[in-house]
Amino acid sequence: MPTHRRLRAMLHHPAVTLTVAALLVVTSLIEIWESAGGHPMTMHLGAAEMAVGAEDGILAYGLLNLLRALPELFEGVERAEEIGRR
């Protein structure tokens, strides 16, 4: 198999998609937490201070990718169960 096909297969693997999506979600949540003060007792932002930033878009993109990866993950689990029953 040519290198570019192996690379494409690796990058489109559900585990890679799920891992990247989880990293996007976690890092964007950390960024949102830190921009809001980083502590529940100091998180008292007014409406003027609560602006939509890049981290909000990254969070949405990460969640979308998590949802995209789930059906493929479930299909893989079902296939593994079928093979295990044989």
N, CA and C of each residue as an Amber inpcrd file, in Angstrom:
protein
   258
   0.8530000  -1.1740000   0.0000000   0.0000000   0.0000000   0.0000000
   0.9000000   1.2380000   0.0000000   0.6170000   2.1900000  -0.8850000
   1.4240000   3.4180000  -0.9300000   1.3450000   4.1960000   0.3850000
   2.3650000   4.9790000   0.6190000   2.4720000   5.7360000   1.8690000
   1.3040000   6.6810000   2.0790000   0.8840000   7.3680000   1.0300000
  -0.2050000   8.3350000   1.2020000  -1.5220000   7.6490000   1.5790000
  -1.7330000   6.4400000   1.1030000  -2.9580000   5.7090000   1.4770000
  -2.8930000   5.2340000   2.9290000  -1.7210000   4.7950000   3.3470000
  -1.5630000   4.3870000   4.7560000  -1.7660000   5.5760000   5.6790000
  -1.2070000   6.7120000   5.2950000  -1.3550000   7.9280000   6.1000000
  -2.8180000   8.3460000   6.1740000  -3.5130000   8.3060000   5.0410000
  -4.9350000   8.6680000   5.0180000  -5.7430000   7.7110000   5.8930000
  -5.4510000   6.4180000   5.7960000  -6.1750000   5.4300000   6.6060000
  -5.9300000   5.6670000   8.0910000  -4.7080000   6.0220000   8.4470000
  -4.3860000   6.2720000   9.8480000  -5.0950000   7.5320000  10.3530000
  -5.0840000   8.5880000   9.5500000  -5.6870000   9.8470000   9.9800000
  -7.2040000   9.7950000  10.0280000  -7.8130000   8.9160000   9.2460000
  -9.2660000   8.7960000   9.2450000  -9.7620000   7.6860000  10.1600000
  -8.8690000   7.1090000  10.9300000  -9.2520000   6.0550000  11.8740000
 -10.0980000   6.6760000  12.9880000 -11.1790000   6.0110000  13.3840000
 -12.0620000   6.5700000  14.4270000 -11.3500000   6.8800000  15.7370000
 -10.3600000   6.0880000  16.1020000  -9.6440000   6.3400000  17.3580000
  -8.8740000   7.6540000  17.2900000  -8.2900000   7.9530000  16.1410000
  -7.5620000   9.2100000  15.9730000  -8.5440000  10.3760000  16.0160000
  -9.6680000  10.2350000  15.3070000 -10.6840000  11.2850000  15.3070000
 -11.1980000  11.5410000  16.7110000 -11.4690000  10.4820000  17.4430000
 -11.9790000  10.6040000  18.8090000 -10.9500000  11.2600000  19.7320000
  -9.6930000  10.8730000  19.5990000  -8.6340000  11.4390000  20.4330000
  -8.4440000  12.9280000  20.1600000  -8.3910000  13.3000000  18.8910000
  -8.2200000  14.7130000  18.5410000  -9.4130000  15.5220000  19.0200000
 -10.6190000  14.9850000  18.8330000 -11.8240000  15.6970000  19.2790000
 -11.8110000  15.8800000  20.7930000 -11.4260000  14.8470000  21.5300000
 -11.3710000  14.9530000  22.9890000 -10.3400000  15.9940000  23.4170000
  -9.2030000  16.0290000  22.7410000  -8.1870000  17.0440000  23.0580000
  -8.7040000  18.4490000  22.7830000  -9.4130000  18.6320000  21.6770000
  -9.9890000  19.9440000  21.3720000 -10.9810000  20.3740000  22.4460000
 -11.8360000  19.4510000  22.8650000 -12.8360000  19.7780000  23.8770000
 -12.1620000  20.1290000  25.2010000 -11.2310000  19.3020000  25.6360000
 -10.5740000  19.5240000  26.9320000  -9.7830000  20.8270000  26.9300000
  -8.9870000  21.0650000  25.8910000  -8.1760000  22.2870000  25.8840000
  -9.0420000  23.5380000  25.7610000 -10.1200000  23.4620000  25.0020000
 -10.9880000  24.6460000  24.9110000 -11.7230000  24.8920000  26.2230000
 -12.1210000  23.8350000  26.9220000 -12.7540000  24.0150000  28.2330000
 -11.7800000  24.6280000  29.2370000 -10.5220000  24.2000000  29.1840000
  -9.5040000  24.7910000  30.0580000  -9.3320000  26.2720000  29.7360000
  -9.2870000  26.6000000  28.4600000  -9.1290000  27.9900000  28.0410000
 -10.3210000  28.8370000  28.4790000 -11.5280000  28.3050000  28.3220000
 -12.7310000  29.0220000  28.7590000 -12.7040000  29.2100000  30.2710000
 -12.3210000  28.1800000  31.0020000 -12.2450000  28.2450000  32.4650000
 -11.2570000  29.3210000  32.9070000 -10.0760000  29.3190000  32.2770000
  -9.0550000  30.3010000  32.6550000  -9.4570000  31.7270000  32.2730000
 -10.1110000  31.8930000  31.1440000 -10.5160000  33.2390000  30.7440000
 -11.6550000  33.7720000  31.6110000 -12.3680000  32.8570000  32.2780000
 -13.4620000  33.2720000  33.1580000 -12.9890000  33.4900000  34.5930000
 -11.7270000  33.3590000  34.8460000 -11.2140000  33.6010000  36.1860000
 -10.5600000  32.3880000  36.7990000 -10.9040000  31.2130000  36.3390000
 -10.2390000  30.0000000  36.7790000 -10.6530000  29.4550000  38.1200000
 -11.5490000  30.1080000  38.8230000 -11.9900000  29.6260000  40.1230000
 -13.4640000  29.9540000  40.2840000 -14.2680000  29.0040000  40.7780000
 -15.7150000  29.2620000  40.8890000 -16.0610000  30.4980000  41.7050000
 -15.2570000  30.8380000  42.6860000 -15.5600000  31.9810000  43.5420000
 -15.2560000  33.3080000  42.8460000 -14.4010000  33.2780000  41.8170000
 -14.0570000  34.5180000  41.1230000 -14.7300000  34.6190000  39.7640000
 -15.5630000  33.6550000  39.4210000 -16.2110000  33.6450000  38.1110000
 -17.5090000  34.4450000  38.1630000 -17.3840000  35.7500000  38.1800000
 -18.5410000  36.6290000  38.2270000 -18.4410000  37.6580000  37.0990000
 -18.4070000  37.1520000  35.8880000 -18.2710000  38.0300000  34.7350000
 -19.6160000  38.6440000  34.3860000 -19.5880000  39.9050000  34.0130000
 -20.7870000  40.5670000  33.5350000 -21.0210000  40.2440000  32.0690000
 -22.1640000  40.6480000  31.5640000 -22.5080000  40.3640000  30.1720000
 -21.5030000  40.9930000  29.2070000 -20.9590000  42.1530000  29.5600000
 -19.9960000  42.8220000  28.6800000 -18.6880000  42.0520000  28.5970000
 -18.3370000  41.3150000  29.6500000 -17.0780000  40.5720000  29.6700000
 -17.2100000  39.1880000  29.0490000 -18.4220000  38.7270000  28.8430000
 -18.6430000  37.3930000  28.2980000 -18.7740000  37.4740000  26.7810000
 -17.6550000  37.4650000  26.1100000 -17.6450000  37.5440000  24.6540000
 -17.3640000  36.1600000  24.0770000 -17.8660000  35.9310000  22.8980000
 -17.5920000  34.6740000  22.2050000 -16.2030000  34.7760000  21.6110000
 -15.3860000  33.7900000  21.9300000 -14.0160000  33.8020000  21.4460000
 -13.7010000  32.5550000  20.6400000 -12.4620000  32.4420000  20.2420000
 -12.0200000  31.3030000  19.4410000 -12.2030000  29.9950000  20.1900000
 -12.0090000  30.0400000  21.5130000 -12.1320000  28.8010000  22.2850000
 -13.5600000  28.2500000  22.2470000 -14.5340000  29.1130000  22.0810000
 -15.9210000  28.6540000  21.9740000 -16.1440000  27.9120000  20.6510000
 -15.5610000  28.4220000  19.5930000 -15.6510000  27.7430000  18.2980000
 -14.9140000  26.4280000  18.2990000 -13.7640000  26.3950000  18.9700000
 -12.9970000  25.1550000  19.0670000 -13.7710000  24.1200000  19.8760000
 -14.4490000  24.5580000  20.9240000 -15.2810000  23.6460000  21.7110000
 -16.3960000  23.0640000  20.8450000 -17.0710000  23.9000000  20.0780000
 -18.1500000  23.4200000  19.2030000 -17.6080000  22.4440000  18.1630000
 -16.4730000  22.7520000  17.5880000 -15.8630000  21.8760000  16.5880000
 -15.4450000  20.5390000  17.2070000 -14.8810000  20.6000000  18.4110000
 -14.4990000  19.3720000  19.1020000 -15.6950000  18.5000000  19.4290000
 -16.7800000  19.1210000  19.8910000 -18.0000000  18.3580000  20.1930000
 -18.5850000  17.7350000  18.9250000 -18.5650000  18.4800000  17.8320000
 -19.0580000  17.9510000  16.5640000 -18.2410000  16.7420000  16.1340000
 -16.9280000  16.8320000  16.2580000 -16.0740000  15.7080000  15.8810000
 -16.2540000  14.5090000  16.8120000 -16.5130000  14.7720000  18.0890000
 -16.8190000  13.6690000  19.0050000 -18.0830000  12.9430000  18.5530000
 -19.0940000  13.7000000  18.2040000 -20.3420000  13.0930000  17.7420000
 -20.1560000  12.3420000  16.4330000 -19.3110000  12.8510000  15.5490000
 -19.0350000  12.1600000  14.2800000 -18.3100000  10.8400000  14.4920000
 -17.4600000  10.7720000  15.4980000 -16.6560000   9.5680000  15.7260000
 -17.4540000   8.4630000  16.4190000 -18.4930000   8.8280000  17.1520000
 -19.2280000   7.8260000  17.9300000 -19.8740000   6.7220000  17.0980000
 -20.5640000   7.0200000  15.9800000 -21.1590000   5.9250000  15.2110000
 -20.1330000   4.9020000  14.7200000 -18.9870000   5.3750000  14.2490000
 -17.9450000   4.4560000  13.7980000 -17.4000000   3.6320000  14.9610000
 -17.2860000   4.2520000  16.1180000 -16.8150000   3.5410000  17.2960000
 -17.8050000   2.4450000  17.6890000 -19.0930000   2.7690000  17.6840000
 -20.1150000   1.7810000  18.0270000 -20.1610000   0.6470000  17.0080000
 -19.9820000   0.9680000  15.7230000 -19.9430000  -0.0730000  14.6930000
 -18.7750000  -1.0170000  14.9350000 -17.6450000  -0.4650000  15.3060000
 -16.4780000  -1.3010000  15.6010000 -16.7140000  -2.2130000  16.7810000
 -17.3720000  -1.7140000  17.8090000 -17.6860000  -2.5320000  18.9820000
 -18.6540000  -3.6530000  18.5940000 -19.6560000  -3.3270000  17.7810000
 -20.6110000  -4.3520000  17.3250000 -19.9130000  -5.4200000  16.5070000
 -19.0200000  -5.0180000  15.6010000 -18.2770000  -5.9980000  14.8040000
 -17.4270000  -6.8910000  15.6900000 -16.7760000  -6.3030000  16.6930000
 -15.9290000  -7.0840000  17.5970000 -16.7780000  -8.0850000  18.3810000
 -17.9780000  -7.6760000  18.7830000 -18.8660000  -8.5850000  19.5110000
 -19.2960000  -9.7380000  18.6050000 -19.6060000  -9.4340000  17.3350000
 -20.0080000 -10.4780000  16.3890000 -18.8810000 -11.4780000  16.1730000
 -17.6810000 -10.9760000  16.0320000 -16.5310000 -11.8590000  15.8450000
 -16.3060000 -12.7120000  17.0930000 -16.5160000 -12.1080000  18.2570000
 -16.3330000 -12.8390000  19.5150000 -17.3640000 -13.9400000  19.7030000
 -18.5390000 -13.7960000  19.1100000 -19.5860000 -14.8160000  19.2310000
 -19.3510000 -16.0150000  18.3260000 -18.5390000 -15.8400000  17.2920000
 -18.2970000 -16.9270000  16.3300000 -17.4390000 -18.0120000  16.8980000
